[in-house]
Amino acid sequence: MAELEIHHETGHEDDPTGKKVGVLAAVLAVALAVVTIASHRTHTAAIIHKSNANDAWSYYQANRIKYHNLELGESLLAAIGVQGQGAEKMRVDYAAQKKKYEGQKEELQEKARKFEESSELAEHRALRFDIGEGLLEIGLVLSSLYFIARKIMFPVLGILAGIAGAAIAITGLLV
């Protein structure tokens, strides 16, 4: 049987810079995962707040329609000139309901506005997480280019992009 020789083009040399870049890439990947999760959760929170705001505005509008219907009922009673105990009872009932709906008006508007503000705040936070995520991705890719080009410039640029991405993502927590 013939002997088989396997020739290697390069030796198995130790690459300490490559090990450091590999660790850098791993750290960037973990930071990227954390920021991505924060971004997704913040976008979800913004959607929930916006949905709550829409629900609150719908409830406000429904109450305003009820209020308008009560005004219409009062106008109809006045227009057709209905008198008597039944008509008076309806007027008193309409007035009490109108007072209730008028009293709820400001509270419902305030609640809807708070949900809208929460949604906008969450979207501002999510934008910072998104920008941080993008820069961390760029940092990871740039760092990985070291293994193709063997130029230290790539991990240096990767570190800079990663630091910028992490800093911007951290500002998302502070907003």
N, C-alpha and C positions, 0 to 999 in steps of 0.2 A: 504494500500500500504506500502510495506517495505521501510524503509529508506536506502539510499545508502550512505555509507561512503567511501570517497576516502582518502587513506593513501599516504602520500608523504614520500619518503625515505630520502630526505634531505630537510631542511628548506630553506626558501628564504633569505639566508644571503647575506649581502652586500659584494661584492668582489672588493675593490678599486684597487687592483693590476690587476684584470681582466679587469676593465674599462681602465686602463692605457695601458694594452697590446692591448686591442681592438682599442684604438686610434692609438697606434703605428702601428698596422696592417693596419689601414686605411691610415695612412700617407705613409707607404711603398707601399701600393696598388696604391695610386695616383702617387707617384714617379715612380713606375713601368710602369704605363700607359704612363706617359710623355716620359720616356726613350724608351719605345717600339715604340711609334709614331716617335720619333726622329730617331730611328734605321731604321724603315721601310722607312721613307722619304729619309734618307741618302743612303740606298741601291738603292732606285729608282733613285736618282740623279746619283749614280755611273753607273747605267745601261744606263741612258740617255747620260752621258758623253762618255761612251764606244761606244755607238751606233753612236754618232757624230764623234768619232775618226775613227771608221770603215768607215763611209761615207766619211770623209775627205781623208782617205787613198785610198778609191776606186776612188775618183775623181782625186787624184794624179796619180794613176795607169792609169786611162783612158787618162789623159793628156800625160803620158809617152808613151802610145801606139800610140796616135796621133802623137807625136814627132817622134817615130820610123817609122811610116808609111810615114811621110814626108821625112825622111832620105832614106827610101826605094824608094820613088818616085824619089828623086834626083839621087840615084844610078841607077835606071832603065833608066832615061833620059841619064845619062852618058854612060851606058853600050850599049844602042842601038844607041848612037851617034846622037840623034835627034837634029837638028839645026833649026833655024828659029825664027821668031818673036813669035810664039805660045809657043815654047819650052822655050824661054828666059822669057816669061811672067810667065810660070809655075815655073821656077827656082826662079824668084824674089818673087812670091807668096809663094813658099815653104820656102824660107829664112825668109820672114816676119812672117809666122806662127811659124816656129821653134824658132825665137827670142821671140815671145809671150809666147810660152810654156816653153821655157828655163827661161824666166823671172818669170813665175809663180811657178816654181819648188820649190824654197826655201820657198816662202810664204805658199804654200800648205803643205809642210813638217812641217813647224813650227806650223801651225794651227792644224794639226793632232797630233803632239806631245803635244801641250797644252791641247787638249781634253783628251789624254791618261794620262797626269799628273793629270788633274782634276779628272779623274776616279779613279786613284790610291789613291789620297788624300781622296776622298769620301769613298773608301773602308777601308782605315785606320781609318777614323772617325767612320764608321759603326761598325768596329770590337770593338772599345772601347765602343760604345753604346751597342753592343751585350754582351760583358763581364759584363758591368754594369747592363744590364737587367737580366742576369743570377744570379748575386749576389743579386739583389733586390728580385728576385723570391725566392731564398734560404732564404733570411732574412724574407720574408713574411711567408714562410712555417715554419721556425723555431719558429717565434713568435707565430704562430697559435698552435704549439704543446703545448704551455702553457695550453690551455684549455683542453687538454687531460691529460697531466701529472701533471699539477699544480706545475711545477718546474720553478723557476725564471731563471734557466740557459738558457732555450730556448729563451725567449725574449732578454736576454743579447747577446746571439750569433746572434740573428736576427738583433739587433741593429748594431753589428759589421759588419755583412754581408751587411746590408743596407747602412751603412756609406761607406764601401769600394766600393759598387756598385755605389753609387751616385758620389763618388769622381772620379772613373774611367770614368763614363758617362760624368762628367763635363770636363774631359780632352779631350773628343771627340769634345767639342765645341771649344777648344783651339788649335786644330791641324790645 
